[in-house]
Amino acid sequence: MVSHRDYANDVRPTWCPGCGNYGIWNAIKRALAQAGLAPHEVMMVTGIGCGSKMNDYTHINGLHTLHGRTLALASGFRLANHEMPVIAVHGDGDAWGEGGNHFMHTVRRNIGIVDLVENNHIYALTKGQYSPTTHQGTVTKTSPQGALEQPLYPLAVAITQGATFVARGFSLDIAGLSELIVAALNHRGYALIDVMQVCATFNRRMNYDWYRQRVYKLSDEGHDPSDRMAALAKALEYPGGERIPSGILYQDESQPAYEEQLATLGAGALISQPYATRPAADYRQLVREYA
């Protein structure tokens, strides 16, 4: 029987007191245990950011990569071993700023990755610059007159690009977030979870009380997650409005995952397949051509 305690290690987080990452950290461990996954049976890929230290503080297989390249590395691992669940954990800047191009193409490929984005609407690790999801008018170190740009609507982007699982959680709702992660792990393709979290140091305006007044559960309002257009309407509610929908916005299990369509993987995970090489004569001929 797997327990969330199996994911504990001796490395203590360096997150600020009150950081939303603590709730996300606990939700991930509980979700993996609920899914019956032992630490050696799952891979966590992270980028650069406060929350991207998640695999340092967790007893789990972990890979760090460059800023914005989380989904690229996660995709590579998934194709090398599609029999192992892969969770990408990174922030709003890493996911949708530096990693925006990778995000769009990972969505449309529908590759089997659980993409958990810790959205605190700020670049926290680098001390408070505005990010793609920072609300317009927010004063930061790089926007002293207030952010001029409209914020990104990442869930709407995902839905319009063909995402098959789109959800939003809240770091204070550990039980609800755990349920979303379990559902994402059971999804056959790409699964995006946008997690609303507090940055207690660089985005104090959006504190826990601020979120409590705005976050609501879609299940309480009878939302149908199979209705793509209804999901898009919900995705456009925030950040433009004052209400923040949480739960599964959209889910479609009818579409095959990218790796399901690759004939090469029909023989099993690449890491388990025999290593094949060309005849030595081919290599000697290649050397002669370029000598």
Buried (B, 14 or more C-beta within 10 A) or exposed (E): EBEBEBBEEEEEBEBBEEBBBBBBBBBBBBBBBBBEBEBEBBBBBBBBBBBBBBBBBBBBBBBBBEBBBBBBBBBBBBBEBBEBBBBBBBBBBBBBBBBBEBBBEBBEBBBBBBBBBBBBBBBBBBEBBBBBBBBBEBEBEBBEEEBEEEBBBBBBBBBBBBBBBBBBBBBBBBEBBBBBBBBBBEBBBBBBBBBBBBBBBBBEEBEBEBBEEBBBEBEEEEBEBEEBEBBBBBBBBBBEEEEBBBBBBBBBEEBEBBBBEEEEBEEEBBEEEEEEEEEEEEEEEEEEEEE
